């Protein structure tokens, strides 16, 4: 009987030690931005003639240097030649009528001509100080890259609006 009481006491102590005090989630007290872009094949330089479209909506925490975003795409291929999404890429600095240099490319594989994905940039893939400055100034754009269109089937210029 003493053995069972000892075991119960030990289990109770382990349970008590393992418990943590909960609390509400809090943001880092820094600047935050809403990030948006509407993409199409007509925005590529040079443009391609498709009805493909996409959007990027997200949130950027400047102090933590974390960009979380959702990309939605529609009608990436209409013909019988199916394609495959291979990555989402960020370019800059560039205006909407010019091409920039590749900043980040995130491998992402999808076979659907329409869909949604949640992605993010943080840690070692976060922005450097110079990239952050250009990104917040609206000098970055994103592309959805496919096997048939490795430089992008749609492009959207990013805007960051301080919250």
Backbone as a chain_set.jsonl record, in Angstrom:
{"seq": "XXXXXXXXXXXXXXXXXXXXXXXXXXXXXXXXXXXXXXXXXXXXXXXXXXXXXXXXXXXXXXXXXXXXXXXXXXXXXXXXXXXXXXXXXXXXXXXXXXXXXXXXXXXXXXXXXXXXXXXXXXXXXXXXXXXXXXXXXXXXXXXXXXXXXXXXXXXXXXXXXXX", "coords": {"N": [[0.807, -1.187, 0.0], [1.942, 1.237, 0.8], [3.707, 1.522, -1.254], [2.051, 2.155, -3.461], [0.98, 4.586, -2.673], [3.303, 6.143, -2.603], [3.98, 6.072, -5.326], [1.734, 7.419, -6.422], [2.075, 9.949, -5.236], [4.51, 10.712, -6.402], [3.728, 10.783, -9.136], [1.824, 12.838, -8.989], [3.481, 14.978, -8.288], [5.135, 15.127, -10.558], [3.228, 15.77, -12.507], [2.364, 18.263, -11.52], [4.771, 19.732, -11.748], [5.109, 19.651, -14.497], [3.082, 21.199, -15.487], [2.261, 24.365, -16.902], [1.876, 27.861, -16.538], [-0.721, 29.394, -18.18], [-1.45, 32.011, -20.564], [-2.408, 35.074, -22.206], [-1.801, 35.533, -25.705], [0.64, 37.755, -26.903], [1.61, 40.431, -29.017], [4.772, 41.396, -30.354], [6.019, 44.517, -29.419], [6.214, 46.306, -31.78], [6.477, 47.863, -35.054], [3.886, 47.094, -37.335], [2.591, 45.755, -40.377], [0.12, 45.598, -42.92], [0.091, 43.529, -45.702], [-0.321, 43.438, -49.177], [-1.198, 42.286, -52.478], [-2.237, 42.189, -55.836], [-2.225, 39.95, -58.409], [-1.398, 39.246, -61.842], [-1.028, 37.824, -65.14], [-0.599, 39.796, -66.925], [0.919, 41.703, -65.66], [3.501, 40.86, -65.717], [6.839, 41.385, -66.928], [8.33, 40.898, -69.84], [4.769, 40.994, -70.515], [2.528, 38.173, -70.426], [0.016, 36.433, -72.282], [-2.45, 35.363, -70.662], [-5.249, 34.243, -68.682], [-4.688, 34.061, -66.077], [-4.644, 34.646, -62.553], [-3.872, 36.025, -59.294], [-3.55, 36.495, -55.709], [-1.979, 38.071, -52.924], [-2.087, 38.203, -49.521], [-1.179, 39.432, -46.396], [0.788, 39.734, -43.352], [3.207, 41.733, -41.845], [5.616, 41.792, -39.388], [7.669, 44.112, -38.281], [9.605, 44.361, -36.237], [10.094, 41.715, -35.378], [10.772, 40.746, -37.814], [9.214, 39.12, -39.527], [7.312, 37.793, -42.079], [4.184, 36.761, -42.776], [1.935, 35.129, -44.909], [-0.773, 34.647, -47.247], [-1.299, 33.081, -50.261], [-3.324, 33.123, -53.056], [-4.462, 31.582, -55.986], [-5.77, 31.499, -59.332], [-7.027, 29.877, -62.176], [-4.578, 29.137, -63.435], [-3.779, 27.555, -65.533], [-5.469, 26.865, -68.477], [-5.617, 25.367, -70.753], [-5.188, 22.061, -72.233], [-2.681, 21.303, -71.547], [-1.424, 20.535, -68.734], [0.151, 22.029, -65.889], [2.696, 22.635, -63.395], [3.011, 24.147, -60.287], [6.024, 25.41, -59.034], [7.387, 27.128, -57.351], [7.28, 30.065, -55.224], [8.249, 33.308, -55.687], [10.166, 36.202, -54.706], [10.967, 39.431, -55.802], [13.068, 42.321, -56.357], [14.807, 45.462, -55.873], [12.162, 47.057, -57.652], [10.068, 48.854, -59.925], [6.591, 48.694, -60.905], [6.703, 48.399, -63.634], [9.111, 47.307, -64.325], [11.743, 44.821, -64.125], [13.095, 43.198, -61.257], [15.811, 41.95, -59.193], [16.179, 38.559, -58.101], [15.139, 37.947, -54.83], [14.173, 36.171, -52.801], [13.286, 32.767, -53.099], [10.841, 30.464, -52.655], [10.533, 27.103, -52.523], [7.746, 25.319, -53.66], [5.339, 23.011, -54.347], [2.612, 22.322, -56.405], [-0.188, 20.946, -58.043], [-2.585, 21.971, -58.811], [-4.778, 24.057, -60.687], [-6.085, 26.099, -59.491], [-6.1, 27.496, -56.22], [-4.99, 27.768, -52.742], [-2.43, 28.795, -50.472], [-0.645, 28.955, -47.395], [2.161, 30.698, -46.361], [5.472, 31.752, -45.231], [8.083, 34.105, -44.322], [10.866, 34.077, -42.366], [13.342, 34.118, -39.743], [16.338, 32.804, -41.004], [15.499, 33.211, -43.579], [14.303, 35.622, -43.506], [14.071, 39.225, -44.086], [16.938, 41.211, -44.97], [18.373, 44.274, -43.663], [18.506, 46.19, -45.756], [16.855, 44.954, -47.693], [14.445, 44.956, -46.293], [13.912, 47.712, -46.147], [13.463, 48.323, -48.896], [11.313, 46.587, -49.416], [9.28, 47.61, -47.68], [8.966, 50.047, -48.905], [7.512, 49.469, -51.143], [8.782, 48.367, -53.316], [8.997, 45.746, -54.081], [7.981, 42.676, -55.65], [5.954, 39.755, -56.213], [6.045, 36.473, -57.652], [4.34, 33.648, -59.052], [5.712, 30.707, -59.846], [5.991, 28.302, -62.464], [6.51, 25.063, -64.037], [6.331, 25.4, -66.832], [6.456, 28.154, -66.957], [8.969, 29.381, -65.709], [9.884, 31.87, -64.827], [7.704, 33.038, -63.806], [4.158, 32.932, -63.853], [2.229, 34.607, -63.028], [2.321, 37.925, -61.677], [2.638, 40.198, -58.972], [2.701, 43.397, -57.575], [3.909, 44.308, -54.429], [2.371, 45.877, -51.634], [2.862, 47.524, -48.593], [1.176, 48.432, -45.791], [1.18, 50.461, -43.031], [-0.006, 49.482, -39.86]], "CA": [[0.0, 0.0, 0.0], [2.842, 2.389, 0.832], [4.299, 1.63, -2.595], [1.092, 2.839, -4.324], [0.895, 5.975, -2.217], [4.538, 6.779, -3.069], [3.857, 6.231, -6.786], [0.762, 8.483, -6.657], [2.7, 11.219, -4.854], [5.498, 11.028, -7.453], [2.973, 11.175, -10.328], [1.235, 14.16, -8.735], [4.561, 15.971, -8.35], [5.545, 15.258, -11.972], [2.153, 16.501, -13.175], [2.416, 19.65, -11.06], [5.965, 20.357, -12.328], [4.947, 19.728, -15.953], [2.083, 22.221, -15.833], [2.756, 25.727, -17.05], [0.841, 28.864, -16.422], [-1.126, 29.922, -19.472], [-1.613, 33.448, -20.642], [-2.841, 35.491, -23.531], [-0.729, 35.797, -26.649], [0.897, 39.174, -27.086], [2.488, 40.777, -30.124], [5.953, 42.182, -30.043], [5.611, 45.924, -29.474], [6.911, 46.972, -32.872], [5.648, 48.268, -36.172], [3.321, 46.002, -38.11], [2.095, 46.185, -41.682], [-0.711, 44.73, -43.749], [0.756, 43.379, -46.992], [-1.286, 43.015, -50.196], [-0.846, 42.367, -53.897], [-3.109, 41.533, -56.799], [-1.312, 39.508, -59.457], [-1.917, 38.746, -63.117], [0.016, 37.588, -66.143], [-0.408, 41.064, -67.641], [1.886, 42.512, -64.924], [4.86, 40.386, -65.982], [7.606, 42.204, -67.87], [7.17, 41.246, -70.656], [3.505, 40.356, -70.147], [2.097, 37.01, -71.204], [-1.415, 36.515, -72.525], [-3.257, 34.33, -70.018], [-6.264, 34.792, -67.772], [-4.227, 33.678, -64.74], [-4.645, 35.698, -61.543], [-3.497, 35.617, -57.95], [-3.496, 37.534, -54.685], [-1.182, 37.836, -51.734], [-2.496, 38.995, -48.366], [-0.353, 38.996, -45.29], [1.113, 40.568, -42.213], [4.647, 41.834, -41.609], [6.034, 42.323, -38.092], [8.979, 44.691, -38.575], [10.561, 44.091, -35.173], [10.447, 40.296, -35.42], [11.193, 40.48, -39.188], [8.46, 37.941, -39.967], [6.238, 38.012, -43.04], [3.295, 35.611, -42.963], [1.053, 35.516, -45.991], [-1.585, 33.664, -47.955], [-1.358, 33.298, -51.706], [-4.431, 32.454, -53.729], [-4.311, 31.669, -57.436], [-6.921, 31.014, -60.073], [-6.943, 29.74, -63.639], [-3.177, 29.2, -63.871], [-3.708, 26.947, -66.867], [-6.791, 26.518, -69.005], [-5.536, 24.416, -71.86], [-5.014, 20.665, -71.831], [-1.304, 21.123, -71.07], [-1.341, 20.82, -67.298], [1.415, 22.576, -65.442], [2.957, 22.414, -61.984], [3.64, 25.245, -59.562], [7.288, 24.936, -58.457], [7.886, 28.039, -56.32], [6.814, 31.44, -55.087], [9.486, 34.086, -55.638], [10.106, 37.632, -54.418], [11.96, 40.186, -56.559], [13.119, 43.749, -56.088], [13.796, 46.519, -55.977], [11.678, 47.324, -59.012], [8.74, 49.427, -60.082], [5.65, 47.762, -61.53], [6.988, 48.245, -65.069], [10.491, 46.838, -64.507], [12.11, 43.593, -63.426], [14.1, 43.291, -60.211], [16.609, 40.74, -59.006], [15.584, 37.58, -57.202], [15.46, 38.149, -53.419], [13.9, 34.889, -52.156], [12.435, 31.825, -53.817], [10.403, 29.408, -51.752], [10.021, 25.936, -53.253], [6.374, 24.963, -53.331], [4.837, 22.213, -55.457], [1.171, 22.148, -56.422], [-0.667, 20.577, -59.367], [-3.921, 22.528, -59.023], [-4.817, 25.323, -61.419], [-6.631, 27.092, -58.558], [-5.867, 27.059, -54.854], [-4.52, 28.686, -51.717], [-1.388, 28.268, -49.597], [-0.12, 29.865, -46.378], [3.618, 30.607, -46.298], [6.074, 32.81, -44.44], [9.513, 34.377, -44.333], [11.33, 34.383, -41.007], [14.642, 33.527, -39.442], [17.377, 33.027, -42.018], [14.893, 33.654, -44.836], [13.749, 36.962, -43.307], [14.708, 40.286, -44.868], [18.065, 41.987, -44.447], [17.976, 45.669, -43.431], [18.294, 46.831, -47.063], [15.669, 44.347, -48.292], [13.305, 45.436, -45.526], [13.662, 49.09, -46.583], [12.859, 48.268, -50.23], [10.014, 45.914, -49.283], [8.32, 48.538, -47.097], [8.774, 51.15, -49.858], [6.692, 49.007, -52.264], [9.65, 48.072, -54.458], [9.085, 44.294, -54.265], [6.839, 41.979, -56.234], [6.043, 38.302, -56.111], [5.596, 35.684, -58.802], [4.09, 32.225, -58.894], [6.512, 30.099, -60.907], [5.592, 26.955, -62.847], [7.48, 24.401, -64.921], [6.257, 26.04, -68.151], [6.779, 29.574, -66.796], [9.879, 29.422, -64.56], [10.045, 33.257, -64.368], [6.414, 33.485, -63.296], [2.955, 32.948, -64.682], [1.571, 35.83, -62.572], [3.164, 38.834, -60.9], [1.897, 41.211, -58.233], [3.52, 44.347, -56.837], [3.544, 44.28, -53.017], [2.225, 47.117, -50.888], [2.868, 47.334, -47.141], [0.481, 49.546, -45.166], [1.39, 50.434, -41.582], [-1.241, 49.316, -39.077]], "C": [[0.855, 1.257, 0.0], [3.46, 2.616, -0.532], [3.356, 2.415, -3.514], [0.942, 4.31, -3.932], [2.122, 6.747, -2.686], [4.467, 7.047, -4.568], [2.882, 7.354, -7.106], [1.331, 9.862, -6.318], [3.707, 11.651, -5.923], [4.786, 11.475, -8.722], [2.346, 12.556, -10.154], [2.291, 15.25, -8.819], [5.011, 16.198, -9.787], [4.499, 16.058, -12.732], [2.19, 17.972, -12.796], [3.595, 20.395, -11.685], [5.785, 20.586, -13.823], [3.953, 20.798, -16.376], [2.746, 23.587, -15.951], [1.58, 26.674, -16.937], [0.536, 29.417, -17.805], [-1.247, 31.425, -19.425], [-2.06, 33.821, -22.034], [-1.628, 35.77, -24.408], [-0.577, 37.296, -26.834], [1.841, 39.368, -28.261], [3.721, 41.486, -29.602], [5.577, 43.641, -30.268], [6.399, 46.673, -30.543], [5.934, 47.374, -33.951], [5.139, 47.033, -36.903], [2.652, 46.574, -39.358], [1.167, 45.131, -42.265], [-0.051, 44.703, -45.126], [-0.25, 42.816, -47.989], [-0.68, 43.118, -51.585], [-1.916, 41.642, -54.695], [-2.253, 41.219, -58.013], [-2.071, 39.071, -60.71], [-0.746, 38.514, -64.062], [0.32, 38.861, -66.926], [0.623, 41.96, -66.946], [3.324, 42.034, -65.111], [5.533, 41.299, -66.989], [8.6, 41.279, -68.57], [5.941, 40.441, -70.227], [3.282, 39.109, -70.982], [0.582, 37.049, -71.264], [-2.127, 35.293, -71.946], [-4.315, 35.023, -69.165], [-5.899, 34.477, -66.322], [-4.215, 34.877, -63.798], [-4.2, 35.132, -60.197], [-3.576, 36.797, -56.992], [-2.538, 37.1, -53.591], [-1.725, 38.759, -50.657], [-1.689, 38.494, -47.184], [-0.141, 40.055, -44.24], [2.627, 40.555, -42.043], [4.885, 42.478, -40.254], [7.469, 42.801, -38.271], [10.012, 44.368, -37.501], [11.017, 42.632, -35.191], [10.973, 39.889, -36.8], [10.544, 39.197, -39.707], [7.343, 38.385, -40.896], [5.45, 36.716, -43.142], [2.256, 36.027, -43.994], [0.308, 34.321, -46.559], [-1.581, 34.05, -49.42], [-2.508, 32.465, -52.257], [-4.212, 32.622, -55.226], [-5.522, 31.047, -58.097], [-6.575, 30.935, -61.552], [-5.505, 29.801, -64.15], [-2.959, 28.515, -65.208], [-5.099, 26.496, -67.263], [-6.723, 25.442, -70.064], [-5.316, 22.999, -71.326], [-3.6, 20.375, -71.351], [-1.225, 21.507, -69.605], [0.057, 21.294, -66.958], [1.567, 22.281, -63.956], [3.585, 23.66, -61.394], [4.901, 24.68, -58.916], [7.824, 25.854, -57.369], [7.091, 29.339, -56.302], [8.083, 32.259, -54.885], [9.204, 35.553, -55.365], [11.269, 38.313, -55.128], [11.934, 41.646, -56.133], [14.549, 44.231, -56.067], [13.431, 46.759, -57.438], [10.319, 47.992, -58.946], [7.861, 48.398, -60.777], [5.949, 47.512, -63.003], [8.402, 47.745, -65.35], [10.698, 45.529, -63.749], [13.192, 43.874, -62.393], [14.925, 42.02, -60.161], [15.915, 39.836, -57.992], [16.075, 37.816, -55.781], [15.309, 36.833, -52.663], [13.036, 34.055, -53.082], [12.114, 30.687, -52.859], [9.859, 28.244, -52.56], [8.631, 25.563, -52.742], [5.808, 24.226, -54.528], [3.332, 22.027, -55.308], [0.741, 21.884, -57.856], [-2.014, 21.201, -59.723], [-3.871, 23.866, -59.742], [-5.431, 26.445, -60.6], [-6.386, 26.579, -57.146], [-5.364, 28.164, -53.961], [-3.432, 28.008, -50.911], [-0.982, 29.358, -48.613], [1.38, 29.632, -46.259], [4.169, 31.724, -45.413], [7.56, 32.943, -44.663], [9.908, 34.779, -42.923], [12.698, 33.76, -40.822], [15.654, 33.829, -40.525], [16.798, 33.439, -43.362], [14.213, 35.008, -44.687], [14.536, 37.997, -44.101], [15.939, 40.853, -44.173], [17.576, 43.424, -44.27], [17.673, 46.382, -44.749], [17.043, 46.281, -47.748], [14.402, 44.841, -47.61], [12.917, 46.85, -45.969], [12.957, 49.092, -47.947], [11.469, 47.629, -50.209], [8.957, 46.885, -48.756], [8.039, 49.73, -48.005], [7.931, 50.734, -51.067], [7.486, 48.636, -53.49], [9.861, 46.569, -54.665], [7.83, 43.778, -54.949], [7.033, 40.484, -56.05], [5.582, 37.674, -57.414], [5.251, 34.277, -58.332], [4.741, 31.574, -60.101], [6.045, 28.664, -61.172], [6.676, 26.334, -63.725], [7.498, 25.065, -66.295], [6.649, 27.512, -68.109], [7.689, 29.744, -65.579], [10.148, 30.836, -64.027], [8.734, 33.863, -63.9], [5.307, 33.407, -64.305], [2.066, 34.122, -64.281], [2.566, 36.627, -61.739], [2.266, 39.846, -60.21], [2.837, 42.085, -57.427], [3.015, 44.417, -55.393], [3.399, 45.683, -52.441], [2.143, 46.774, -49.406], [2.283, 48.589, -46.517], [0.613, 49.43, -43.664], [0.048, 50.37, -40.859], [-1.216, 50.215, -37.867]], "O": [[0.552, 2.224, -0.698], [3.71, 3.754, -0.929], [3.82, 3.263, -4.276], [0.794, 5.173, -4.798], [1.998, 7.891, -3.123], [4.849, 8.123, -5.029], [3.166, 8.173, -7.981], [1.089, 10.83, -7.039], [3.75, 12.822, -6.302], [5.2, 12.459, -9.334], [2.344, 13.356, -11.089], [2.033, 16.326, -9.359], [5.244, 17.337, -10.192], [4.847, 16.936, -13.522], [2.06, 18.838, -13.661], [3.455, 21.544, -12.103], [6.249, 21.592, -14.361], [3.987, 21.254, -17.519], [3.666, 23.918, -15.202], [0.436, 26.312, -17.213], [1.438, 29.856, -18.517], [-1.155, 32.034, -18.359], [-2.086, 32.983, -22.935], [-0.574, 36.186, -23.927], [-1.569, 38.021, -26.912], [2.755, 38.572, -28.477], [3.7, 42.098, -28.534], [4.875, 43.953, -31.23], [7.169, 47.58, -30.227], [4.72, 47.245, -33.792], [5.864, 46.053, -37.07], [2.211, 47.723, -39.379], [1.398, 43.93, -42.123], [0.324, 45.75, -45.653], [-0.947, 41.845, -47.698], [0.221, 43.918, -51.837], [-2.432, 40.608, -54.271], [-1.625, 42.111, -58.583], [-3.207, 38.599, -60.65], [0.376, 38.954, -63.809], [1.389, 38.981, -67.524], [1.15, 42.882, -67.568], [4.263, 42.722, -64.711], [4.861, 41.92, -67.813], [9.61, 40.905, -67.974], [6.058, 39.357, -69.656], [3.78, 38.998, -72.103], [-0.064, 37.634, -70.394], [-2.373, 34.314, -72.65], [-4.27, 36.235, -68.958], [-6.739, 34.619, -65.433], [-3.83, 35.98, -64.185], [-4.161, 33.918, -59.998], [-3.658, 37.951, -57.414], [-2.32, 35.909, -53.368], [-1.812, 39.97, -50.863], [-1.531, 37.289, -46.99], [-0.78, 41.107, -44.229], [3.256, 39.498, -42.09], [4.411, 43.585, -39.998], [8.384, 41.987, -38.399], [11.176, 44.125, -37.82], [12.206, 42.353, -35.035], [11.554, 38.814, -36.947], [11.211, 38.315, -40.246], [6.531, 39.242, -40.548], [5.991, 35.688, -43.55], [1.754, 37.15, -43.955], [0.695, 33.165, -46.383], [-1.829, 35.202, -49.774], [-2.643, 31.277, -51.966], [-3.818, 33.697, -55.68], [-6.205, 30.197, -57.526], [-5.915, 31.817, -62.101], [-5.233, 30.434, -65.17], [-2.036, 28.871, -65.94], [-5.806, 25.839, -66.499], [-7.677, 24.687, -70.249], [-5.268, 22.779, -70.116], [-3.345, 19.303, -70.801], [-0.987, 22.668, -69.271], [1.021, 20.991, -67.66], [0.657, 21.734, -63.333], [4.569, 24.178, -61.923], [4.866, 23.604, -58.32], [8.629, 25.423, -56.544], [6.345, 29.659, -57.227], [8.898, 31.945, -54.017], [8.157, 36.082, -55.736], [12.406, 37.846, -55.071], [10.932, 42.147, -55.622], [15.451, 43.411, -56.242], [14.273, 46.675, -58.332], [9.524, 47.737, -58.042], [8.344, 47.344, -61.191], [5.493, 46.516, -63.564], [8.842, 47.759, -66.5], [9.928, 45.181, -62.854], [14.091, 44.684, -62.622], [14.756, 41.123, -60.988], [15.162, 40.301, -57.137], [17.281, 37.88, -55.541], [16.229, 36.423, -51.955], [12.159, 34.579, -53.768], [13.01, 30.034, -52.324], [8.827, 28.379, -53.217], [8.391, 25.503, -51.536], [5.799, 24.772, -55.631], [2.836, 21.634, -54.252], [1.242, 22.52, -58.784], [-2.528, 20.981, -60.82], [-3.025, 24.709, -59.443], [-5.315, 27.615, -60.965], [-6.455, 25.375, -56.897], [-5.313, 29.331, -54.348], [-3.483, 26.799, -50.681], [-0.976, 30.541, -48.954], [1.822, 28.498, -46.077], [3.408, 32.547, -44.904], [8.218, 32.015, -45.133], [9.346, 35.716, -42.356], [13.151, 32.969, -41.649], [15.813, 34.982, -40.925], [17.523, 33.964, -44.207], [13.606, 35.498, -45.64], [15.552, 37.674, -44.716], [15.98, 40.963, -42.947], [16.466, 43.75, -44.692], [16.681, 47.104, -44.844], [16.259, 47.041, -48.317], [13.401, 45.113, -48.272], [11.736, 47.148, -46.145], [11.96, 49.792, -48.126], [10.56, 48.082, -50.905], [7.864, 46.978, -49.316], [6.987, 50.359, -47.891], [7.659, 51.565, -51.934], [6.94, 48.589, -54.592], [10.801, 46.165, -55.35], [6.757, 44.37, -54.84], [8.135, 40.013, -55.768], [4.825, 38.273, -58.177], [5.797, 33.782, -57.345], [4.371, 31.853, -61.242], [5.745, 27.912, -60.245], [7.638, 27.001, -64.107], [8.57, 25.272, -66.865], [7.12, 28.06, -69.106], [7.236, 30.201, -64.529], [10.595, 30.985, -62.889], [8.659, 35.061, -63.627], [5.48, 33.768, -65.47], [1.249, 34.587, -65.076], [3.517, 36.083, -61.177], [1.268, 40.298, -60.772], [3.675, 41.58, -56.68], [1.815, 44.568, -55.166], [4.206, 46.568, -52.726], [1.438, 45.844, -49.013], [2.821, 49.683, -46.688], [0.209, 48.426, -43.078], [-0.895, 51.09, -41.188], [-2.165, 50.22, -37.083]]}, "num_chains": 1, "name": "protein.A"}
